[in-house]
Structure formats: C-alpha cells, structure tokens
C-alpha cells in the first residue's frame, strides 16, 4: 500500500510539472502533500465541490427558461420520480444539440435538449434514472474525488477551501476536463442500468424503457459518431448490446412482456406525453438512496 501511494504521489508530482496551467510556482514540491490530503477529502467537501462546479457549468451553458417546452416536459418527467427526496434534486435543461445528461454530487440533474429530441418520455426517464444510479451508487462521488486528487496535485493545494465560491474558475475548468476524460467501469454502468430499471418499475414507467434507451443510443452512436459523455458511455462501450439484453431479461424475469408493436422512440417537445408502456406484472422495486 505504501509503495502504491508513493508511486501515485510521484506520478502526480510529475503531472504538476508538465501541466500547462500551474498557478502555484511551488506546485511540484507541494503535489505530494496535496495528494495525501486530497485522498482524505470528505463527502461534505465533495458535495461543496460539486455545487461550485455546477455553478460554473450553468454559466457556460444556455439554460432553457421555465416557459420552454423542454423545461415543462422535463418537469413532468421528473415529477414521476419517488423515493429520492433525500437527494435534494434540482434539474434543468441545457439547450444544446449534444446528446447528453448527467447528475452531479450536489443533486443537480442536467438534461440536454438534444437527448430529449431523440427520446420519448419513458426513455428520458430511464436515462435520468441511470444517471441517478451513478449518484446513488457513489460513482459520482468517487469520480469527483479522483478528479480532485489529480487536479489538486497539479495546483499544489491540499484541500477544498471551505468558503463557497473560493475555488478558482481555472481550477474548476481543469476539474471539468478531468471529469470529461474519466469513464465509469463496466460494473458501474451495469449497476446504473439496473437502478434505472428499478426506478421505472417503482414509478409505473415502461420497464423496458432502459432497454429502448440503450438501443436508441446505440443507433445514434453508430450513425453520428457523437462523442458526448453519454454516447461514449452507452454507444461506444463494446458490451452495450449485452447490457441492453440484460435489462430486457430483468424485465421479462419480473413478469413483463415486451410489446414488439410499439415504436421505441417517439420524442416530443410539446405538452404531449409519449410513452411506450410494457405489459405484464412484476414485483415492485425497492430503491436505496443515499447522498454522495
């Protein structure tokens, strides 16, 4: 363990020397200490870091107004979610053709209008459920922790400043780049798929919605080569088709039957709701929630 930690510190010190944006001239010397202390960053500090990062993200993106059909549609979709009150969710639509969605460790959920254009309500619900799965399963917390570990060492700082808004824009920008280059493991993606399925079952949404969403993203990735984080996670993964089949098998094992005559995707951005509900009956899912 000591050898592993020493190797990690050495690597981070080298990274701090090679980075293009070192704001602290003593960053190389301080990187080792920063790495050690960053390893012990608390969940509360992670939540603060997520909150400050989301403030910056919201500034850099065009947020759909409350009067927008996209916002009104997302409000209806999110109104279905139950058993998640302790996540303190807040949600917005980014007006962008990018096909993406994500949940941050402070409970922020952001869905891009490009994704909403490609999916019906049930499929959007499932994708948001997948992202919340990463939140519930602590994947988001760990991703931020790992990204902070690397960026903090570059800057030669030891811990998140406890004053809200004190983290520099350049630091948050580097943190965002580090997060963008990170990827969840196959196990984490599969677990998030399963959480999405459980959300669908628990809230009366098509139990095959995650299966349909995966196939939509597979088709999008194959036809456009899009490189957003969500299409990388879903479409470029070599086992994505297996993941889709896994969710289909889970739904069928729970007693649901896939309606092969329904369209997998009928997106709408108006007040109309689109849904592809499966038929059959199954056990209600219990979803455990916790803060990241």
C-alpha positions as CSV (number, residue, x, y, z in Angstrom):
1,X,0.0,0.0,0.0
2,X,2.8,2.4,0.9
3,X,4.6,1.6,-2.4
4,X,1.3,2.3,-4.3
5,X,0.8,5.6,-2.5
6,X,4.4,6.6,-3.2
7,X,4.0,5.8,-6.8
8,X,0.8,7.7,-7.1
9,X,2.3,10.8,-5.4
10,X,5.3,10.6,-7.7
11,X,3.1,10.4,-10.7
12,X,1.0,13.4,-9.6
13,X,4.2,15.4,-8.9
14,X,5.3,14.7,-12.5
15,X,1.8,15.7,-13.7
16,X,2.1,19.0,-11.8
17,X,5.3,19.8,-13.5
18,X,4.0,19.0,-17.0
19,X,0.6,20.7,-16.8
20,X,0.1,23.8,-18.9
21,X,-1.7,25.7,-16.2
22,X,0.2,25.7,-12.9
23,X,-0.9,28.7,-10.8
24,X,1.3,27.9,-7.8
25,X,5.1,28.1,-8.5
26,X,5.7,25.6,-5.7
27,X,3.1,23.2,-7.1
28,X,5.7,20.5,-7.9
29,X,7.0,20.5,-4.3
30,X,3.5,20.7,-2.8
31,X,2.0,18.0,-5.0
32,X,2.9,15.1,-2.7
33,X,1.3,16.7,0.3
34,X,-1.7,17.7,-1.8
35,X,-2.1,14.1,-3.0
36,X,-2.1,12.7,0.5
37,X,-4.6,15.2,1.9
38,X,-6.8,15.0,-1.2
39,X,-7.2,11.3,-0.6
40,X,-9.0,12.2,2.7
41,X,-11.3,14.8,1.2
42,X,-14.7,14.4,3.0
43,X,-18.1,13.8,1.4
44,X,-19.2,17.2,2.6
45,X,-16.3,18.8,0.7
46,X,-17.1,16.7,-2.3
47,X,-20.7,18.0,-2.2
48,X,-19.4,21.6,-2.0
49,X,-17.0,21.0,-4.9
50,X,-19.9,19.6,-7.0
51,X,-22.0,22.6,-6.1
52,X,-19.4,25.1,-7.2
53,X,-18.6,23.1,-10.3
54,X,-22.3,23.2,-11.3
55,X,-22.5,26.9,-10.8
56,X,-19.7,27.2,-13.4
57,X,-21.4,24.7,-15.7
58,X,-24.7,26.6,-15.6
59,X,-22.8,29.8,-16.5
60,X,-21.2,28.1,-19.5
61,X,-24.5,26.6,-20.9
62,X,-27.7,28.1,-22.1
63,X,-30.5,27.0,-19.7
64,X,-34.0,26.6,-21.1
65,X,-36.4,29.1,-19.4
66,X,-39.3,28.0,-17.3
67,X,-41.6,28.7,-20.3
68,X,-39.7,26.4,-22.6
69,X,-41.5,23.3,-23.8
70,X,-38.3,21.4,-22.9
71,X,-38.4,22.6,-19.3
72,X,-42.1,21.9,-19.0
73,X,-41.6,18.4,-20.4
74,X,-38.7,17.6,-18.0
75,X,-40.8,18.9,-15.1
76,X,-43.4,16.3,-16.0
77,X,-40.9,13.5,-16.3
78,X,-39.1,14.4,-13.1
79,X,-42.4,14.6,-11.3
80,X,-42.8,10.8,-11.6
81,X,-39.7,10.1,-9.5
82,X,-40.3,8.9,-6.0
83,X,-38.2,7.6,-3.1
84,X,-35.4,10.2,-3.8
85,X,-36.3,13.1,-1.6
86,X,-33.1,12.9,0.3
87,X,-31.1,13.5,-2.8
88,X,-32.2,17.2,-2.9
89,X,-32.6,17.1,-6.7
90,X,-32.7,20.2,-8.8
91,X,-33.0,19.8,-12.6
92,X,-32.6,22.0,-15.7
93,X,-32.4,21.6,-19.5
94,X,-29.3,22.7,-21.4
95,X,-30.3,24.0,-24.8
96,X,-27.8,22.1,-27.0
97,X,-27.9,19.6,-29.8
98,X,-25.5,17.5,-27.7
99,X,-27.0,14.1,-26.7
100,X,-26.2,14.1,-23.0
101,X,-27.5,14.0,-19.4
102,X,-25.8,13.8,-16.1
103,X,-26.3,14.0,-12.3
104,X,-23.9,15.8,-10.0
105,X,-23.0,15.0,-6.4
106,X,-25.0,18.0,-5.1
107,X,-28.2,16.7,-6.6
108,X,-28.1,18.7,-9.8
109,X,-29.6,16.9,-12.8
110,X,-28.9,18.4,-16.3
111,X,-30.5,17.0,-19.5
112,X,-29.5,18.3,-22.9
113,X,-32.3,19.2,-25.3
114,X,-30.5,17.1,-28.0
115,X,-31.2,14.0,-26.0
116,X,-34.8,14.9,-25.4
117,X,-35.3,15.3,-29.2
118,X,-34.2,11.7,-29.7
119,X,-36.2,10.0,-26.9
120,X,-39.7,9.7,-25.6
121,X,-40.6,10.5,-22.0
122,X,-40.1,7.0,-20.7
123,X,-36.7,6.7,-22.3
124,X,-35.6,10.1,-20.9
125,X,-36.9,9.0,-17.5
126,X,-34.7,5.8,-17.8
127,X,-31.6,7.8,-18.8
128,X,-32.1,10.2,-15.9
129,X,-32.6,7.1,-13.6
130,X,-29.3,5.7,-14.9
131,X,-27.5,8.9,-14.1
132,X,-29.2,9.0,-10.6
133,X,-28.0,5.4,-10.3
134,X,-24.4,6.6,-10.6
135,X,-25.3,9.2,-7.8
136,X,-26.9,6.6,-5.5
137,X,-24.1,4.1,-6.1
138,X,-21.4,6.7,-5.1
139,X,-19.9,6.6,-8.6
140,X,-20.3,10.3,-9.0
141,X,-18.6,11.0,-5.6
142,X,-15.7,8.8,-6.5
143,X,-15.3,10.4,-9.9
144,X,-15.1,13.8,-8.3
145,X,-12.7,12.6,-5.6
146,X,-10.4,11.1,-8.2
147,X,-10.5,14.1,-10.4
148,X,-9.9,16.4,-7.5
149,X,-6.9,14.3,-6.4
150,X,-5.2,14.8,-9.8
151,X,-6.1,18.5,-10.3
152,X,-5.3,19.5,-6.7
153,X,-1.8,17.9,-7.1
154,X,-1.2,19.9,-10.2
155,X,-2.1,23.1,-8.4
156,X,-0.2,22.1,-5.3
157,X,-3.2,22.6,-3.0
158,X,-4.1,20.3,-0.2
159,X,-7.9,20.6,0.3
160,X,-11.1,22.2,-0.9
161,X,-11.4,25.7,0.6
162,X,-14.4,25.8,2.9
163,X,-15.6,29.2,1.6
164,X,-18.2,28.8,-1.0
165,X,-17.1,30.2,-4.4
166,X,-13.5,30.3,-3.4
167,X,-12.3,27.7,-5.9
168,X,-10.8,29.4,-9.0
169,X,-12.5,29.2,-12.3
170,X,-9.3,27.8,-13.8
171,X,-9.3,25.0,-11.2
172,X,-12.9,24.2,-12.0
173,X,-12.2,24.2,-15.7
174,X,-9.3,21.7,-15.2
175,X,-11.6,19.6,-13.0
176,X,-14.2,19.5,-15.7
177,X,-11.6,18.4,-18.3
178,X,-10.5,15.6,-15.9
179,X,-14.1,14.5,-15.3
180,X,-14.8,14.5,-19.1
181,X,-11.9,12.2,-19.7
182,X,-12.9,9.8,-16.9
183,X,-15.1,6.7,-17.6
184,X,-17.2,4.5,-15.4
185,X,-16.4,0.8,-15.3
186,X,-18.5,-1.9,-16.9
187,X,-19.7,-2.9,-13.4
188,X,-20.7,0.7,-12.6
189,X,-22.6,1.1,-15.9
190,X,-24.4,-2.2,-15.4
191,X,-25.4,-1.3,-11.9
192,X,-26.7,2.1,-13.0
193,X,-28.7,0.4,-15.7
194,X,-30.3,-1.9,-13.1
195,X,-31.1,1.1,-10.9
196,X,-32.8,2.8,-13.9
197,X,-34.9,-0.4,-14.4
198,X,-35.8,-0.3,-10.7
199,X,-36.9,3.3,-10.9
200,X,-39.1,2.5,-13.9
201,X,-40.8,-0.4,-12.2
202,X,-41.3,1.5,-8.9
203,X,-42.8,4.5,-10.6
204,X,-45.1,2.9,-13.2
205,X,-42.9,3.6,-16.2
206,X,-42.3,1.2,-19.1
207,X,-40.0,-1.5,-17.6
208,X,-38.3,-1.8,-21.0
209,X,-37.5,1.9,-21.2
210,X,-33.8,1.5,-20.3
211,X,-33.6,-1.3,-22.9
212,X,-35.1,1.0,-25.5
213,X,-32.9,3.9,-24.5
214,X,-29.8,1.8,-24.8
215,X,-30.8,0.8,-28.3
216,X,-31.6,4.4,-29.3
217,X,-28.1,5.5,-28.1
218,X,-26.5,2.5,-29.9
219,X,-28.2,3.7,-33.1
220,X,-27.2,7.3,-32.5
221,X,-23.6,6.4,-31.9
222,X,-23.4,4.2,-34.9
223,X,-24.9,6.8,-37.3
224,X,-23.3,10.0,-36.0
225,X,-20.2,9.0,-34.1
226,X,-21.1,11.5,-31.4
227,X,-18.6,11.8,-28.7
228,X,-20.6,13.2,-25.8
229,X,-20.0,11.6,-22.5
230,X,-23.3,9.7,-22.6
231,X,-22.9,8.4,-26.1
232,X,-19.4,7.3,-25.1
233,X,-20.8,5.5,-22.0
234,X,-23.6,3.8,-23.9
235,X,-22.9,3.6,-27.6
236,X,-19.1,3.1,-27.7
237,X,-19.0,0.5,-25.0
238,X,-18.3,-2.9,-26.5
239,X,-20.8,-4.6,-24.2
240,X,-23.7,-2.1,-24.7
241,X,-25.8,-4.6,-26.6
242,X,-25.2,-7.1,-23.8
243,X,-26.3,-4.5,-21.3
244,X,-29.5,-3.9,-23.2
245,X,-30.2,-7.6,-23.3
246,X,-29.5,-7.8,-19.6
247,X,-32.2,-5.2,-18.8
248,X,-34.6,-6.9,-21.2
249,X,-34.0,-10.2,-19.4
250,X,-34.5,-8.5,-16.0
251,X,-37.9,-7.1,-17.1
252,X,-39.0,-10.4,-18.5
253,X,-37.9,-12.3,-15.4
254,X,-40.1,-9.8,-13.4
255,X,-43.1,-10.9,-15.5
256,X,-43.2,-8.1,-18.1
257,X,-43.7,-8.7,-21.8
258,X,-42.1,-6.5,-24.4
259,X,-44.7,-5.0,-26.8
260,X,-42.9,-5.5,-30.1
261,X,-45.5,-3.5,-32.0
262,X,-44.7,-0.2,-30.2
263,X,-42.3,2.3,-31.5
264,X,-39.1,2.5,-29.4
265,X,-38.8,6.3,-29.9
266,X,-41.5,8.9,-30.4
267,X,-39.9,12.1,-28.9
268,X,-42.0,15.2,-28.3
269,X,-41.1,18.6,-27.0
270,X,-44.6,19.9,-26.7
271,X,-47.1,19.4,-23.9
272,X,-48.0,16.0,-25.2
273,X,-46.6,13.0,-23.4
274,X,-45.2,10.0,-25.2
275,X,-44.8,6.6,-23.6
276,X,-44.2,3.0,-24.6
277,X,-45.5,1.1,-21.6
278,X,-44.8,-2.6,-21.4
279,X,-47.4,-5.0,-20.3
280,X,-47.5,-7.7,-17.6
281,X,-46.8,-7.6,-13.9
282,X,-43.8,-7.8,-11.7
283,X,-42.5,-7.2,-8.2
284,X,-42.1,-3.6,-7.1
285,X,-38.5,-2.5,-6.8
286,X,-37.1,-1.0,-3.6
287,X,-34.5,1.7,-4.4
288,X,-32.0,2.6,-1.7
289,X,-30.9,6.2,-1.8
290,X,-28.0,8.0,-0.2
291,X,-26.2,11.3,-0.6
292,X,-22.9,11.5,-2.5
